[in-house]
């Protein structure tokens, strides 16, 4: 099995910068308005409004004016104890006038994020999704852990230009695969014998093993899950392999790979540092 197991979303986590530059942990502090009435969790996208930080709640478009990055905690004077407090999230309606929000604001940051098909149901990305745009699911974060539950919204549609996040990589560390014996006909995957060796996720990548032992990517992925032992599935598009291969050959070893996490970057003009529109 993969390590670690991804069973729920956790927001956006900074990993590195475009071009392989190392993320040094550099952040910027912004104020949060006294009594701001919404929780802001570690990993949430945030905007700046009238000079203070607010949670970004958009889904298919994160271009709300003033998007400045991802929230990574805060500090403020606790109004009950009078003590300085460092916190994973901003508790809604806290009566503190000196809050500093810690924001990862570099517009070239690459973030790791979980993929979900709906709310917090983990789905998969695939090789075909590299370079494509996706929206977000604004799940409520946890006041216990302080972590966000924002996730990337799986979609079988790969041509939506307005979505805010561009997939730039697949996370191999948490990927895992199951196999079966079978073939395809157009967009139908048929497995023989005992079927798939484990349960797949929606969006799982589909490949097969060539006669020379090499793995051949098909450029296709599953539009629905296959149960453990399942014998059929549906691809988003028919197989397309150089050499005019349009189907997985009969009795091939089929490999279904799950990528529950991806690496994304905010699209150009989504981040306020890359647009001339003022707050």
Residue, then its C-alpha position, 0 to 999 in steps of 0.5 A: x500500500x501507499x504511504x501515507x494513506x490519504x483518506x480526507x482532504x487537508x487544504x493546500x500545502x506549500x511544497x516548492x516553487x516553479x522551476x524546482x526552486x526550494x520553498x524556504x518557508x518565507x511568508x508575509x503577515x497580514x492583519x485579520x479584522x477584530x471580530x472577523x466572523x468566519x473561521x480561517x483554517x491552515x491551508x485555506x485560500x485567503x483574500x485581502x479586503x480593506x487591508x485585512x485577511x478574509x477567507x476565499x470561498x470561491x470554487x470554480x473561480x478563485x479570482x475574487x479581487x485580492x487573492x493573496x495566497x494560502x493561510x498558514x496560521x496566526x497569532x493574537x492576544x487572547x481576549x480572555x487571558x491577555x496572553x499572546x497566542x499562536x494558533x493553527x486557525x483563526x477562530x471566528x468572531x475572536x475579539x482580538x485587534x492585533x491578529x497577524x495572519x501568516x500567509x504563503x503569498x508567493x504566486x509561484x508556489x506549488x501546492x500539494x492538495x487532495x483530489x475529491x469527487x464530492x465533498x470529502x470523498x477521495x478521488x484520483x488524478x491521472x497522467x492525462x490531468x497534467x497541465x489541466x485546470x480544476x476547481x476547488x471544493x470548499x469543505x469546512x475545516x476542523x476546529x480540532x486540528x485547525x486544518x483546512x478541508x479544501x480539496x481539488x474537485x475531480x472532473x472528467x472535463x479537461x478543457x475548462x479555462x476558468x478554473x483556478x488551479x493548474x495541475x503541474x504534477x502527480x504525488x508519487x508517494x501516496x500513489x498505489x495500483x491494482x491490476x487485472x487481466x483484460x482489454x478495452x473496446x472504445x471507452x469500455x474496460x473489460x476485465x476477466x478472471x478475478x477482475x481488479x485486484x482491489x477497489x479503484x477510485x474515480x479518476x484512476x489512471x489506466x495503463x497496460x503492460x506491453x509484450x516487452x514488459x514495459x508499461x504503456x500509458x493510455x492517456x485515459x482514466x476511469x470516470x467511475x470507481x471499480x469495486x475490488x473484483x469488479x470486471x468492468x469500467x468506463x474510460x473518459x476517452x478511448x485509448x490513444x497510443x502511438x502506432x494507431x493503438x486504439x484499444x488495450x489488446x486482449x488478455x493484457x495486464x491492465x494497471x489501474x493507478x490511484x493518485x489521490x494527491x496532486x501538485x498545483x499552482x494558482x493560474x495566471x491572473x488568479x493571484x492578485x500579484x499577477x493582475x493589475x486590478x486593485x483591491 
